[in-house]
Amino acid sequence: MSNAEKKAQLKAKFKTMDKNGDGMLDFTEFLSLMNKLDVETAKNLFKKVDTTGDGTIEFDEFVDYIYSTDHSGTRTTEGRHARLTFLGAVGSADEEDDGLWEKCRVVFQTYMGGDGKFEARDLKKVCQDCCLFDRKFKQNDLDVIFSAAKQRGKNTINFDAFKDCVRGVAKKKNVPVKSVQAAVAEREALGMQMDATQADAVRFHDDKSLYTGMHARGGQHGNDVSGATSRSERLRASGRLDHSEQEELPWGPTQEAFLVFCKGDEYLDSREFTQMCDDCGLYNRKFTRADADVTFNKVKNKGERKIDFEQFKDACIAVAGKRGSSVADVQKKVHEGQPTKRGVTEADFVRFHDDKTTYTGMHVEVHNAA
């Protein structure tokens, strides 16, 4: 059909809508045509068609709107629904626009994605982004249309089958194919709509000026550039536990005392360390049990629960610094300290049990023989 024939058919349609025969459509005549729309939506659509703004729609404005490719005012669901209703009511003379199929092909390839396959979920995404779903056309209808268009045994479609889907959507919505084509073609410029949930702002996470500790240093524990792997090595590398300038006694006797406190192995756990500090009289106003726990955690390796003798030497230096005394003084207290029995109740003196001179009978004979 030539453009002149299409225009002649549209003019005949326009005359049937023009009730008073003045060659223009006023809002009352337009509203009778758009009886499926509410008054406010019909007013907004009337203003879009009436490009001159004189309150009437002339035939040229009528034709221009039908064939317009600029749908910037119909990108909302409400706006696109109004346009589709208008085109369905007018019954555009050309059901399909061959010029729009090429744009639809670009959209088809865009939504196909990197896998080179166009599946049912891709067609659903196209319909969602183009706001095609409504009360007449639902997702269940789309499944039926896709199943009818695809080949048996396959879950993908080519572009020709996609065109059949567009025609099926138009038929279900009872609108011209051109109107669905135009809605799909619009995505060529807009691209695929990416749906994602934006996380709420969390002050203590997003405001980096509030970071403390290792987080303020970009995840590093301290300003460590030494490559030390254990915590005690890092402390020594930073100079905080430097043995070179400490007043120390020979460490041999200290190691012997350390092994006694270890109770069978060569390692001290946190409980044994705090008990050793108590037995050796290391606690004072400056160095408390809480400080002992901190010191133990400072010298042990991360993820471990015990310290060896080398780490114990670092602990002695740290304890001396906290107490305000020399390392030699701490060593001396460790040498002199003896593990005490904990959790054992000493029985009271019982005369007839402990005084053997009061024994009688067989007990006298047994103990005298011994």
C-alpha positions as CSV (number, residue, x, y, z in Angstrom):
1,M,0.0,0.0,0.0
2,S,1.4,3.4,-1.1
3,N,1.7,6.3,1.3
4,A,-1.1,8.1,-0.6
5,E,-3.4,5.2,0.0
6,K,-2.5,5.0,3.6
7,K,-3.1,8.7,4.1
8,A,-6.5,8.4,2.3
9,Q,-7.6,5.7,4.6
10,L,-6.5,7.7,7.7
11,K,-8.4,10.7,6.4
12,A,-11.6,8.6,6.1
13,K,-11.1,7.5,9.7
14,F,-10.5,11.0,10.8
15,K,-13.8,12.2,9.2
16,T,-15.7,9.5,11.1
17,M,-14.2,10.8,14.3
18,D,-14.9,14.5,13.4
19,K,-18.6,14.6,14.6
20,N,-19.3,18.3,13.7
21,G,-17.4,18.2,10.4
22,D,-15.2,21.2,11.0
23,G,-12.0,19.2,9.9
24,M,-10.6,19.2,13.5
25,L,-11.1,17.2,16.6
26,D,-11.9,19.0,19.8
27,F,-11.4,17.5,23.3
28,T,-15.0,16.2,23.5
29,E,-14.6,14.3,20.2
30,F,-11.2,13.0,21.2
31,L,-12.6,11.9,24.6
32,S,-15.3,9.9,23.0
33,L,-12.6,8.1,21.0
34,M,-10.5,7.5,24.2
35,N,-13.3,6.2,26.4
36,K,-11.0,3.6,27.9
37,L,-8.8,6.3,29.4
38,D,-9.5,8.4,32.4
39,V,-10.0,12.1,31.8
40,E,-6.6,13.2,33.1
41,T,-4.7,10.7,31.0
42,A,-6.8,11.6,28.0
43,K,-6.0,15.3,28.6
44,N,-2.3,14.6,28.7
45,L,-2.4,12.6,25.5
46,F,-4.5,15.3,23.7
47,K,-1.8,17.9,24.5
48,K,0.9,15.6,23.0
49,V,-1.1,15.2,19.8
50,D,-2.1,18.9,19.6
51,T,1.4,20.1,18.7
52,T,0.2,23.7,17.9
53,G,-1.5,24.0,21.3
54,D,-4.6,25.7,19.9
55,G,-7.0,23.2,21.6
56,T,-7.9,21.2,18.5
57,I,-6.2,18.4,16.6
58,E,-5.9,18.9,12.9
59,F,-5.5,16.1,10.4
60,D,-1.8,16.7,9.9
61,E,-1.2,16.6,13.7
62,F,-3.2,13.4,13.8
63,V,-1.1,11.7,11.1
64,D,2.2,13.0,12.5
65,Y,1.5,11.5,15.9
66,I,0.6,8.1,14.4
67,Y,3.8,7.9,12.5
68,S,6.0,9.7,15.0
69,T,9.2,7.9,16.1
70,D,9.8,10.3,18.9
71,H,8.1,8.8,22.0
72,S,10.0,10.8,24.7
73,G,6.7,11.6,26.4
74,T,5.5,8.0,26.5
75,R,8.3,6.3,28.4
76,T,6.2,5.7,31.4
77,T,3.8,2.8,31.7
78,E,0.8,5.2,31.8
79,G,2.1,7.2,28.8
80,R,2.8,4.1,26.7
81,H,-0.6,2.6,27.6
82,A,-2.3,5.9,26.4
83,R,-0.4,5.8,23.1
84,L,-1.2,2.1,22.5
85,T,-4.9,2.8,23.3
86,F,-4.9,5.7,20.8
87,L,-3.4,3.6,18.0
88,G,-5.7,0.8,18.7
89,A,-8.8,3.0,18.6
90,V,-7.6,4.7,15.3
91,G,-6.8,1.4,13.7
92,S,-3.7,2.5,11.9
93,A,-4.0,1.7,8.2
94,D,-0.6,0.0,8.1
95,E,-0.6,-2.7,10.7
96,E,3.2,-3.1,10.4
97,D,6.0,-0.6,9.7
98,D,8.7,-2.3,7.8
99,G,11.1,0.6,8.7
100,L,10.8,-0.3,12.4
101,W,11.8,-3.9,12.0
102,E,15.4,-3.0,11.6
103,K,15.4,-1.2,14.9
104,C,13.6,-4.1,16.5
105,R,16.4,-6.4,15.2
106,V,19.0,-4.3,17.1
107,V,17.0,-4.6,20.3
108,F,16.6,-8.3,19.7
109,Q,20.4,-8.6,19.4
110,T,21.0,-6.4,22.5
111,Y,18.7,-8.5,24.7
112,M,20.2,-11.7,23.3
113,G,23.3,-11.1,25.4
114,G,26.7,-12.7,25.1
115,D,25.5,-16.3,24.9
116,G,24.0,-15.6,21.4
117,K,20.7,-17.1,22.5
118,F,17.3,-15.4,22.8
119,E,15.2,-17.3,25.3
120,A,11.8,-16.9,27.0
121,R,13.4,-14.9,29.8
122,D,14.9,-12.5,27.3
123,L,11.5,-11.9,25.7
124,K,10.0,-11.3,29.1
125,K,12.7,-8.7,29.8
126,V,11.9,-6.9,26.6
127,C,8.2,-6.7,27.5
128,Q,9.0,-5.5,31.0
129,D,11.3,-2.8,29.8
130,C,8.8,-1.7,27.1
131,C,6.0,-1.7,29.7
132,L,3.9,-3.9,27.5
133,F,2.3,-6.0,30.3
134,D,-1.2,-4.8,31.3
135,R,-4.6,-6.3,32.2
136,K,-5.1,-7.6,28.7
137,F,-1.5,-9.0,28.2
138,K,0.0,-10.9,31.2
139,Q,3.1,-13.0,31.6
140,N,1.1,-16.2,31.1
141,D,0.1,-14.9,27.7
142,L,3.7,-14.3,26.9
143,D,4.6,-17.9,27.6
144,V,1.9,-19.1,25.2
145,I,3.1,-16.7,22.5
146,F,6.7,-17.7,22.9
147,S,5.8,-21.5,22.8
148,A,3.9,-20.9,19.5
149,A,6.7,-19.0,17.9
150,K,9.6,-21.4,18.8
151,Q,10.4,-24.6,17.0
152,R,9.5,-27.8,18.7
153,G,12.3,-29.2,20.9
154,K,14.1,-25.8,21.1
155,N,14.1,-23.2,23.8
156,T,15.4,-20.3,21.7
157,I,14.0,-18.2,18.8
158,N,15.5,-16.4,15.9
159,F,14.5,-12.9,14.7
160,D,11.7,-14.1,12.4
161,A,10.2,-15.9,15.4
162,F,10.7,-12.7,17.5
163,K,8.6,-10.8,14.9
164,D,5.9,-13.4,15.3
165,C,6.0,-12.8,19.0
166,V,5.6,-9.0,18.4
167,R,2.6,-9.7,16.3
168,G,1.2,-12.1,18.9
169,V,1.6,-9.4,21.6
170,A,-0.2,-6.8,19.4
171,K,-3.1,-9.2,18.8
172,K,-3.4,-10.0,22.5
173,K,-3.4,-6.3,23.4
174,N,-5.8,-5.6,20.5
175,V,-3.5,-2.8,19.1
176,P,-1.8,-2.4,15.7
177,V,1.5,-4.3,15.3
178,K,3.1,-0.9,14.6
179,S,2.4,0.3,18.1
180,V,4.2,-2.7,19.6
181,Q,7.0,-2.3,17.1
182,A,7.5,1.3,18.1
183,A,7.6,0.4,21.8
184,V,10.3,-2.2,21.1
185,A,12.2,0.0,18.7
186,E,12.5,2.7,21.4
187,R,14.8,0.5,23.4
188,E,17.4,0.8,20.6
189,A,18.4,4.3,22.0
190,L,17.7,3.5,25.6
191,G,19.4,0.1,25.8
192,M,18.6,-2.7,28.2
193,Q,17.3,-1.5,31.6
194,M,19.4,-2.9,34.4
195,D,17.5,-3.6,37.6
196,A,19.5,-3.6,40.8
197,T,18.9,-2.7,44.4
198,Q,21.0,0.2,45.7
199,A,22.3,-0.4,49.2
200,D,21.4,2.1,51.9
201,A,24.1,4.4,53.1
202,V,25.8,3.1,56.3
203,R,27.8,5.9,58.0
204,F,30.3,3.7,59.7
205,H,31.0,1.8,56.5
206,D,30.9,4.5,53.8
207,D,32.5,7.4,55.8
208,K,36.2,6.4,55.7
209,S,37.1,9.3,58.0
210,L,35.5,7.3,60.9
211,Y,37.7,4.2,60.3
212,T,40.0,3.2,63.2
213,G,42.8,0.7,63.8
214,M,43.9,-1.5,60.9
215,H,40.9,-0.2,58.8
216,A,42.3,3.3,58.9
217,R,45.6,1.9,57.5
218,G,43.9,0.2,54.6
219,G,43.7,-3.2,56.2
220,Q,47.3,-3.4,57.5
221,H,48.1,-4.3,61.1
222,G,50.2,-1.3,62.0
223,N,52.7,0.3,59.6
224,D,54.5,-3.0,59.0
225,V,56.8,-3.1,56.1
226,S,59.3,-5.6,57.5
227,G,57.7,-8.7,56.2
228,A,57.5,-10.3,59.7
229,T,55.0,-13.1,59.9
230,S,54.4,-13.6,63.7
231,R,53.2,-11.0,66.0
232,S,56.2,-11.1,68.2
233,E,58.5,-10.7,65.2
234,R,56.5,-7.7,64.1
235,L,56.8,-6.2,67.6
236,R,60.5,-6.8,67.6
237,A,60.8,-5.4,64.1
238,S,59.1,-2.2,65.3
239,G,61.5,-1.9,68.2
240,R,58.8,-2.2,70.9
241,L,60.4,-5.3,72.4
242,D,64.1,-4.6,71.8
243,H,66.3,-6.9,73.9
244,S,69.5,-5.0,73.1
245,E,69.1,-2.2,75.6
246,Q,67.5,-4.1,78.5
247,E,69.2,-5.0,81.8
248,E,68.9,-8.8,81.7
249,L,70.2,-11.8,83.6
250,P,71.2,-15.0,81.8
251,W,68.1,-16.6,80.4
252,G,69.1,-20.2,81.2
253,P,67.6,-20.3,84.7
254,T,64.6,-18.4,83.5
255,Q,64.0,-21.1,80.9
256,E,64.2,-23.8,83.6
257,A,61.6,-22.0,85.6
258,F,59.5,-21.5,82.5
259,L,59.4,-25.2,81.9
260,V,58.2,-25.8,85.4
261,F,55.3,-23.5,84.9
262,C,54.5,-25.2,81.6
263,K,53.4,-28.3,83.5
264,G,54.6,-31.1,81.3
265,D,55.1,-29.5,77.9
266,E,57.2,-26.5,76.5
267,Y,54.4,-24.0,76.1
268,L,52.4,-21.7,78.3
269,D,48.7,-21.0,77.7
270,S,46.9,-17.8,78.9
271,R,45.6,-19.3,82.2
272,E,49.1,-20.7,83.1
273,F,50.7,-17.3,82.3
274,T,48.4,-15.3,84.5
275,Q,48.8,-17.9,87.3
276,M,52.6,-17.7,86.9
277,C,52.4,-13.9,87.3
278,D,50.3,-14.4,90.5
279,D,52.7,-17.0,91.9
280,C,55.7,-14.9,91.2
281,G,54.3,-11.8,92.8
282,L,54.5,-9.8,89.5
283,Y,51.1,-8.0,90.0
284,N,51.2,-4.5,91.4
285,R,49.2,-1.3,90.9
286,K,50.7,-0.7,87.4
287,F,50.5,-4.3,86.2
288,T,47.2,-6.2,86.8
289,R,45.7,-9.4,85.7
290,A,44.0,-7.6,82.8
291,D,47.5,-6.3,81.7
292,A,48.8,-9.9,81.9
293,D,46.0,-11.0,79.4
294,V,46.9,-8.1,77.1
295,T,50.6,-8.9,77.3
296,F,50.0,-12.6,76.5
297,N,47.8,-11.8,73.4
298,K,50.5,-9.3,72.3
299,V,53.3,-11.7,72.1
300,K,51.5,-14.9,70.9
301,N,51.0,-15.7,67.2
302,K,47.7,-14.9,65.7
303,G,45.4,-18.0,65.8
304,E,47.5,-19.8,68.5
305,R,46.7,-20.2,72.1
306,K,50.1,-20.8,73.6
307,I,53.5,-19.2,73.7
308,D,57.0,-20.7,73.6
309,F,60.1,-19.6,75.5
310,E,61.1,-17.0,72.9
311,Q,57.7,-15.4,73.1
312,F,57.9,-15.7,76.9
313,K,61.1,-13.6,76.8
314,D,59.2,-10.9,74.9
315,A,56.5,-11.2,77.6
316,C,59.0,-10.6,80.4
317,I,60.2,-7.4,78.6
318,A,56.7,-6.2,78.2
319,V,55.8,-7.0,81.9
320,A,58.9,-5.1,83.0
321,G,57.9,-2.1,81.0
322,K,54.4,-2.2,82.4
323,R,55.6,-2.6,86.0
324,G,58.2,0.1,85.6
325,S,61.0,-2.3,86.6
326,S,64.0,-3.9,84.9
327,V,63.8,-7.2,83.0
328,A,66.3,-8.6,85.5
329,D,63.9,-7.9,88.3
330,V,61.1,-9.8,86.5
331,Q,63.5,-12.7,85.8
332,K,64.5,-12.9,89.4
333,K,60.8,-13.1,90.5
334,V,60.2,-15.9,88.0
335,H,63.3,-17.8,89.3
336,E,62.1,-17.5,92.9
337,G,58.4,-18.1,92.2
338,Q,57.1,-21.7,92.6
339,P,53.9,-23.1,91.1
340,T,51.3,-23.4,93.8
341,K,48.6,-26.0,94.0
342,R,45.2,-24.6,93.0
343,G,41.8,-26.2,93.5
344,V,43.0,-28.6,96.4
345,T,41.4,-28.5,99.8
346,E,43.7,-29.3,102.8
347,A,42.1,-31.6,105.3
348,D,41.8,-30.6,108.9
349,F,43.9,-32.3,111.6
350,V,42.0,-35.3,113.0
351,R,43.7,-36.7,116.2
352,F,42.5,-40.3,116.0
353,H,43.7,-40.5,112.4
354,D,46.9,-38.4,112.5
355,D,48.2,-39.2,116.0
356,K,49.5,-42.8,115.7
357,T,50.0,-43.2,119.5
358,T,46.2,-43.4,119.8
359,Y,46.0,-46.4,117.4
360,T,44.7,-49.7,118.9
361,G,44.2,-53.3,117.8
362,M,45.4,-54.4,114.4
363,H,46.3,-50.8,113.5
364,V,49.0,-50.7,116.2
365,E,50.5,-53.9,114.9
366,V,50.5,-52.8,111.2
367,H,52.1,-49.4,112.0
368,N,54.6,-50.8,114.4
369,A,55.6,-53.4,111.8
370,A,56.0,-50.6,109.3
